[in-house]
Every structure is written in structure tokens, then in C-alpha cells.
Amino acid sequence: MKRIAALDYLRFIAAISVVCFHYFVWGIVGGKISSIDYIQDIVRYAKYGYLGVDLFFLISGYVIFFSAVNRSPEQFAVSRAVRLYPAYVTSVLFTSFFAFFWGGDKMHVYLNQILANLIMYQPLHRHPFVDGVYWTLMYEINFYLMVFVLLFIGLSRHLNTLFKLWPFLFLIAKLNGWDGLPLLGGYYCYFAAGALFALSSAKRDYIAFIGIGICFWLSIDFNLHLLYTDMNTSTIFFSKYWVAFLITLFYLGFFLISFPKIASLQLPASRILGGLTYPIYLIHAHFGYMFISHFADQNNRLNIYLLTISIVLLISLFIHRAIEIRFGSFWKSFFEIIFGRPIFFVRNILFQ
């Protein structure tokens, strides 16, 4: 897949949106930022930053479609491990270090929890996340596992068809009350929509467009339901109209990216901004909550917010450059041994 600068910008916007939501809204609502109160003029905008996660999932669906096409299952597994694991492990250790000293009652960690989190996939260990933002990685990994299984059982030539069918399965699940099941609704609508946008970027496909329309409707329906469940709070009001409008903007953005003129735009610093987003997302939350609570008061809170975000950006740059890029060839060789060769061996035994 050719790198798309506009996609890198969307990644960075999504990451900063989530950072603002956590720092200015959710950290205070949840009591993890305890030394300051809301800045109302910022909260009225920052409160919708949680939708950055939805945008991330759209982007992931788009990117993973291209990552899976014309790749073997072992190549796909290695590429995903290289993308996710090095920054993740670094972030777990980074957050755990500060949580030992500043974690308090709400963010403390213990050794078994840290070691278990290094496995990355929580259903395998059941310990609490070292940082609350890791819940989104479970959706990512479930999506990757689904794609991996399709590749492993030899359905790579049928990926286009299967992705086009997926939204119709969402619709059937929704009508029958099964949309709470894994891969049959909720956030997975974004992954499917992203994949269908990628599919239709090369060739206009009316079935894919219908599928995108289904995902769009279900995405809004799902988020409006969240307003009365997960996002329900007595101190912050969320407008369902703004939520629907922002989701519409996400879909329109991807529709525009499907045009070659938009996809080929050269935008300044796009590569580095795109590279920063994953580390930013991984390290910002609990570290930021602890740092702000430790140093901020009502008088200096804006300065501490700016300082915290600056530190997060610098550490994210270090992780991206020093861990992900500098040791890139090592990680690729390492995961080729850990995942690539065993998968190739098993596949040859089963399907030879």
C-alpha cells in the first residue's frame, strides 16, 4: 500500500482528539485527575474526542485490507506483530514505572499484572490493563485474528467478497439481537467500512457502497446507544446531533481519500505525524493522569496540560525512532522466528 499523507493526518487528529478527551474530560470524570476541575470552554469541544477511537478503527480497516491482500498468513502475522508489539511493550513498562510511584488507589500496578499485560491479549490472562486505553487493542487484535484465519484457511482470493458480505451479517445480527456477539456489530462496523473504502478505492463497487451505507447507519446507531450507557454521566452532556455529525465527517473523509487526487496529496511532516500516533495513544492516558494530578492546580493547569502533552509527544517520538525504526530489522527477524516460521510449518502440514 502506498503511503497516504492524508491518512497520516487523520491518524494524528484521532490521537490528539483522544488525548484531549482523556485529559480535559474523562480523567476528571473518573477521578483519575484529582487536583483540578474542568475548563468548561475546552470541555465543550474536547468531550467529543472519544470518537477519535472510532476514527482509528476506520483507519485500521482501511490499512489492514491492503496489508492482507496478496500476503500469506505468516507475512500478515509478522507485519502486524512488528507494528503493534515493540511500542506496546515499551509503553507497558513506561506506564508501570510511573504507576509504581504515583499510581495511588486508581492506577496502581502489581508485578503479575505487568507481566500478564506483556502478553497483550487480555482474554489470555484476565488481569486488569496497566493502562485503560488498551481495551481498544482487543478490538484490533480480534479483527487481525479474523483476517489471519481467512488467510490461513486459504480464502485470500475471496477477501473482497467476504468483506462485502460482512456488513450484511451486521444487519442480520442487528435485526435478530445478535449484534453484541464478537465481530457482528458495534465497533467492528468501522473496521468493515474502512476495508470497504479501501476495496472501492481501486474500483467502484456498488455492493461495497451499500455495505458502507449499512456500516454508517449502524455506527451512528451504536454510538447513540453508547450515549445512554458507557458515556452516561451527570456532569457532561453529549449532543447526539454532534456525535452523528462527526461520524458523518469521518465517513466523508474516507470517501474523499478514495479519490486519487486526495490520496496522492503531499502534506508536510505527514510521515512523522503518522508514526507518532500509536505511541501517543499507548502512553498518554495513565501517565498523563498521574503527571497532571501530581503537578497541576487550578492556577497552573493550562501550563501543566501543555507540558504534559509536550512530554508525551517527545516520548512518543523516542519510541517511534529509537524502538520502532532503529530496531525495525531486528523486530522483523524476531517475529519471523516467533510467528512466521511456525505458522508456515503448521500450514504446510495441514494443507499440503
N, C-alpha and C positions, 0 to 999 in steps of 0.2 A: 504494500500500500504506500503510495506517495504521500509524504507528509503534507498535511493541510494546515496552513498557518491559522486560518480562521478557527479551526478545531482546537488548536493550542490556546487561542484567546478564550474560547468558550470554557476550556478546562480551568484556566486561571480565574475567570469570572466565577465559575462554580465554587472553586476552592475558597476564594475571598468571601463569597456570599455566606458560605457555611461558617467561616471564621467569625464574621461579624454577627451572625445569628447566635453562635455559642457565647461569644464574649459579651455582647451587649444585651442579650435576652435570656437564653436558656440556662447559662451558667448561674445567673442571678435567680431565675425562677426555681431552679433545682437546689439552690443553697450552696452550690459549689464555689461560687464567688460570694463571699460573705462580708467583705469590708466596704462595699459601695452599693449604691442604689442605681436604678435605671437613669439613663439620659433620654428623656422622652422624645426629644427631637430626632434622635438617631433610631430609637426603638421602632418608631412608626414605619421605617423602611427596613431596618435590619431584621425585623421579625419574620420577613418572608425569605430570609436567606437559607432556611432549611430546605427550600426547594432546589438549592444547589445540588443536593444529593440526587434528586430526580434527573437533573441535567447530566450529572456524572453517569448515571445508568444509561441514558440515551447515548452518550458518547461511547460508553463501553460496548453497547450493542453494535454500534457502527464500526468500531475498530475491530472487534472480535470477529465480525463477519469476514473482513479481509484477512485477518490472521488465520482463519480456519480454511479458507478457500485454497485448494491446491497444496495443502500441507498434510503430512502424515500425522497420526495421533501423537507420536513421540515428539515430533517437531513442535506441534502445538503445545504439548505439556511443558516442554523445556522453555519455550518462549514465554509462557505465562509465569512459570516459576521465576525466571530471570527478571521479569517485570515486577512481580509482587514481593518476592521473599527478601531480598537483601535490604531494601529500605524498611520493610516491615520489622525485621529482626532488630535492626538498628534503633528503630523507633520504640519498640517494646523496652529495650534496655535503657534508652534515654529517659523515657517517661517513668520507668520503675525507679531509676536513680533518684529523681526528684520526689517521687511519691514516698520513698523511704523517709525523707526528711520533712516534707511538707504535706503529706497526704491527708493527715488527720483522720477523722471518722469516715468521711465520704469517699476518699480516694487512696486510702492506704492499700498496700500490696503485700503479699507474702511470697516466699520463695517458690512453693509449689505452683502458685498461680502464675508467676513469671515463667517458670519452666514450661508449664502447660500451654501458656499463650504463645510460646515459640513454635508450637505445632501449627498454629494459625487457624485451624478449622475447629471451632468451638464444640460442635457435636461430638468430637472425638475425646474431649476432656471435661467438659461441663463446669470448668472453673469460670469465675467472673472475668470479664475482659479487663486487661490492665488499663485500657482507655475506652470509654464508651463508644467512640466513633467506629470501633472495629466491627460493630454489628453489620455495617454495610458490606464488609468484606465477605460475610457469609452469603449474601445475595450474589456477589461477584463470583465466588467460588462455585456456588451451585450452578450458575449459568455456564461457567467454564466446564464443569463436570458434565453437564448435559451435552455441550458441543463435543467434548472429548469422547463421550460414549458413542455419539453418532459417527465420529471419525473412526473409532476403534472397531466398530462392527461393520465398517465398510460402506457407510452411507454418504461419503463425502460428495459423490456426484449428485446426490439428491438434496443437498443443503438448501438450495434455493426453494425447492418445493416444500420442504419441511418448515422453513422459516415462514413461508407464505401461509401455511396451514395453521401455524401456532396461534395467531390472533383469533381464528375461528374456534379453536379449542378454548381460548379465554371466554369467548362469547357463550359457548355451550356451558362452560363451568359457571359463568355468572348467572345464566338463566336457571341453572339447577342447584345453585347454592354451594358449588364446589370451589369457588374462587379463593377460598382460604387454603387450599391444598398447594404444596410446593409446585412452582413452575406454571401454575394455572391462573395467575392473576396478580393483582397488586403491583408491586414494583417491577415485576417481570414484564409488564406491558411496555415499559420503557426500553428494556433490552430488545424485545421483539421489534419495536418501532425503529430503534436505531439500526438494527440489522436490515430491516426492510428499506430504510432510506439508503443504506449502502448498496443493497441489491439493485434498487431502482436508479442509482446514480449512473450506472453504466448503460442501462437500457430501460426505457419507460415500460412499466409493467402495471396494468390496471388492477390485477389481483393484489399486488403489493400495495398499491394506493388504497384499496379498500381495507386491507389489513391495517395500514397506518391509521385510517379513519377509525377503525374499531379500537385500536390502541389509544388513540387520542381521547375518545369518549370515555373509555374505561379508566384512563389516567386521571381525568378530571373527577369522575365518579369516586374513584378510590381516595383521592386527596380531599374531596369534600367530606367523605366519611371520616377521614383522619382528624378533621377539624373538631369533630364531636367525641373523639376518643383520645388518641395519643397527644393531640395538640390542645386539648381542652384545658384551659387554665382560667382562674378567676381574675387574674391580673393583666392578661394580654388578650386583646380582641383581634381575631384574624378575619378579614373580609373574604368571603367565598368568591366574590367577584374578582378581587385582585389575584387570588390563587388561580382561578380559571384563566385569567388574562395572562399571567406569567407562564403557565403551562402552554398556552397557545403560542406565546412568543418562542418558547423552546422548539416547538414543532415547526413553526415558520422559519426559524433559524436553520434547522436541518434541511428544510425544503430548499432554502437558498443555497446551502452548501452543496446540494446535489447538482447545481449548475456549474459547468467547468470554469466559467469566468470568476466565480466566487471561490471555488476550490483552489484555483491557481494563484490567488492573490498572495503577494509577498508582503508580509507585515513585520515591522521591526521587533526584534527580540522574541519572536514567537517560539522559537525552539527552546530557549531557556525558560520562558514562562510556562510552556507545556511541561518541561522537565521538572519544574519546581512543584507542580500541583499535588502529586502523590505524597511526597514527604511533608508538604504543608498540611495536607489533610490528616496524615498519621500523627503528627506531633503536636498540633496546635491546641487541642482541647484541654486535657487534664493539666499539661504543663502550663498553659495559659491561665487556667483557673487558679492554679496554685500560685503562680507568679503574681497575678493581679491581686489576689486575696492577701498575699504577703506584703506587698509594697504600696497598694493603692488606697487612697482615702477620697472623700468627697471633693477635696480641693485639688488633688493632683491626678485624678483619674484619667483625664484625657491624655496627659503626658505618659502615664503608665500604659495606657492602651497602645499608644503609638510605639512605645519602647518594646512592649510585648510582641506586637506584630513584626517589628523590625528584627527582633531576636529570632522569631520563628522563621522569617524569610532567610536570614543568614544561616541558620542551622539547616534549613531545607536545602539551601544551595550547597552546603558542605556535604550533606548526604547524597545529593544528586551527583556532584562532581567527584567526591572522594570515594564513595561507596559504590554507586551505580555505574558511573562511566569508567573511572580509573581501573576498577577490577572487573569490568564487563566481560572480558575474555575468560577470566577465572570462573565467574559465575556460570557462564555458558558451558564450560567444560565440566564444572562440578555437577550441574543439574543434568547434563548429558549422561554422566555416570549414575546419578541417583535415580533419574526418571527415564531418560531416553533409551538407554540400553536395555533395562529390564522390560520396558513396555514393548520394545521391538522384539525381544526374545519371546515374551508371552504371546504376542500377536502371531509370530511365526509358528509357534506350537499349535495354537488354536485354529488358525485359518490356512495353514499350508496345505 
